[in-house]
C-alpha cells in the first residue's frame, strides 16, 4: 500500500447522525493537516441540512435520488461545484445519497454545530 493512500469500503461503516434529523453520513476520508474530506451524506425524504458556507468550495455527485440546491433539483448522476465562499441550504424531497468532497470543513451560517460531519471525531 502506498504511503498516505486510503482504502474504504463504505459498506463496513454505519451511518452516523448529524444534528439534522434524517440526514446521516459516512466519513470516507479526513486529513487533519489540510482539513480535506470526502463523505457520503444521506438525506431521508423530506429532510434538509442547515445553512452553511464553504470557505474553500465544495464538490458533490448525486449517487441516488435527488437533491434540491440553488433553486434546482439535481438527480442521480448530477455533479455540482460550489466555489469558495458560497453558502447554501440543501434539501431533498425524495431522499438521496451524495458523495461530497471538501478542501476545508464547512462553516455553519445558523443552526446546531456539525463538528463530526467533516472534522475529526
C-alpha positions as a Python dict, from the first residue, in 0.01 Angstrom:
ca = {
    (1, 'X'): (0, 0, 0),
    (2, 'X'): (134, 344, -93),
    (3, 'X'): (206, 588, 188),
    (4, 'X'): (-95, 809, 250),
    (5, 'X'): (-335, 600, 43),
    (6, 'X'): (-682, 548, 188),
    (7, 'X'): (-896, 244, 112),
    (8, 'X'): (-1251, 236, 245),
    (9, 'X'): (-1542, 1, 185),
    (10, 'X'): (-1840, 216, 283),
    (11, 'X'): (-2042, -99, 349),
    (12, 'X'): (-1817, -163, 651),
    (13, 'X'): (-1930, 165, 812),
    (14, 'X'): (-2254, 257, 986),
    (15, 'X'): (-2443, 574, 901),
    (16, 'X'): (-2369, 841, 1165),
    (17, 'X'): (-2614, 1102, 1291),
    (18, 'X'): (-2583, 1472, 1216),
    (19, 'X'): (-2760, 1744, 1415),
    (20, 'X'): (-3021, 1749, 1134),
    (21, 'X'): (-3290, 1482, 1174),
    (22, 'X'): (-3296, 1247, 876),
    (23, 'X'): (-2951, 1345, 746),
    (24, 'X'): (-2673, 1093, 814),
    (25, 'X'): (-2317, 1046, 689),
    (26, 'X'): (-2026, 810, 643),
    (27, 'X'): (-1680, 964, 663),
    (28, 'X'): (-1462, 820, 388),
    (29, 'X'): (-1153, 1035, 441),
    (30, 'X'): (-1035, 1324, 657),
    (31, 'X'): (-690, 1484, 652),
    (32, 'X'): (-618, 1659, 983),
    (33, 'X'): (-341, 1874, 838),
    (34, 'X'): (-532, 2023, 544),
    (35, 'X'): (-895, 1977, 655),
    (36, 'X'): (-974, 1800, 324),
    (37, 'X'): (-1251, 1542, 346),
    (38, 'X'): (-1472, 1304, 150),
    (39, 'X'): (-1808, 1191, 289),
    (40, 'X'): (-2123, 1014, 182),
    (41, 'X'): (-2431, 1202, 301),
    (42, 'X'): (-2779, 1050, 303),
    (43, 'X'): (-3096, 1258, 315),
    (44, 'X'): (-3418, 1078, 406),
    (45, 'X'): (-3723, 1201, 208),
    (46, 'X'): (-3835, 1549, 315),
    (47, 'X'): (-3517, 1641, 505),
    (48, 'X'): (-3284, 1939, 491),
    (49, 'X'): (-2933, 2031, 601),
    (50, 'X'): (-2873, 2360, 780),
    (51, 'X'): (-2742, 2669, 603),
    (52, 'X'): (-2364, 2659, 572),
    (53, 'X'): (-2074, 2822, 390),
    (54, 'X'): (-1785, 2657, 205),
    (55, 'X'): (-1469, 2857, 277),
    (56, 'X'): (-1273, 2667, 10),
    (57, 'X'): (-1559, 2534, -205),
    (58, 'X'): (-1743, 2203, -236),
    (59, 'X'): (-1800, 1937, -499),
    (60, 'X'): (-2073, 1678, -488),
    (61, 'X'): (-2208, 1400, -704),
    (62, 'X'): (-2561, 1262, -661),
    (63, 'X'): (-2543, 881, -637),
    (64, 'X'): (-2911, 809, -562),
    (65, 'X'): (-3234, 1011, -553),
    (66, 'X'): (-3231, 1388, -593),
    (67, 'X'): (-3114, 1697, -403),
    (68, 'X'): (-3266, 2046, -419),
    (69, 'X'): (-2995, 2311, -424),
    (70, 'X'): (-2960, 2654, -582),
    (71, 'X'): (-3324, 2665, -689),
    (72, 'X'): (-3300, 2343, -895),
    (73, 'X'): (-3337, 1969, -842),
    (74, 'X'): (-3025, 1764, -912),
    (75, 'X'): (-3092, 1394, -982),
    (76, 'X'): (-2880, 1081, -994),
    (77, 'X'): (-2567, 1143, -1198),
    (78, 'X'): (-2557, 1520, -1135),
    (79, 'X'): (-2231, 1691, -1042),
    (80, 'X'): (-2236, 2027, -861),
    (81, 'X'): (-1944, 2257, -778),
    (82, 'X'): (-1980, 2543, -529),
    (83, 'X'): (-1694, 2798, -537),
    (84, 'X'): (-1504, 2919, -228),
    (85, 'X'): (-1720, 3137, -3),
    (86, 'X'): (-2051, 3003, -136),
    (87, 'X'): (-2337, 2922, 103),
    (88, 'X'): (-2650, 2710, 68),
    (89, 'X'): (-2918, 2507, 248),
    (90, 'X'): (-2974, 2179, 57),
    (91, 'X'): (-3295, 1978, 92),
    (92, 'X'): (-3429, 1654, -52),
    (93, 'X'): (-3797, 1585, -114),
    (94, 'X'): (-3743, 1229, -239),
    (95, 'X'): (-3428, 1144, -41),
    (96, 'X'): (-3078, 1096, -178),
    (97, 'X'): (-2720, 985, -125),
    (98, 'X'): (-2442, 1222, -235),
    (99, 'X'): (-2064, 1194, -242),
    (100, 'X'): (-1917, 1522, -114),
    (101, 'X'): (-1556, 1639, -124),
    (102, 'X'): (-1440, 1946, 66),
    (103, 'X'): (-1097, 2112, 75),
    (104, 'X'): (-1187, 2259, 419),
    (105, 'X'): (-1471, 2192, 669),
    (106, 'X'): (-1798, 2382, 633),
    (107, 'X'): (-1887, 2688, 841),
    (108, 'X'): (-2243, 2697, 971),
    (109, 'X'): (-2443, 3007, 894),
    (110, 'X'): (-2709, 2913, 1151),
    (111, 'X'): (-2832, 2607, 1340),
    (112, 'X'): (-2656, 2348, 1555),
    (113, 'X'): (-2283, 2282, 1525),
    (114, 'X'): (-2185, 2000, 1287),
    (115, 'X'): (-1842, 1911, 1419),
    (116, 'X'): (-1838, 1547, 1306),
    (117, 'X'): (-1963, 1581, 950),
    (118, 'X'): (-1625, 1669, 804),
    (119, 'X'): (-1396, 1708, 1100),
    (120, 'X'): (-1208, 1481, 1331),
    (121, 'X'): (-1410, 1256, 1562),
}
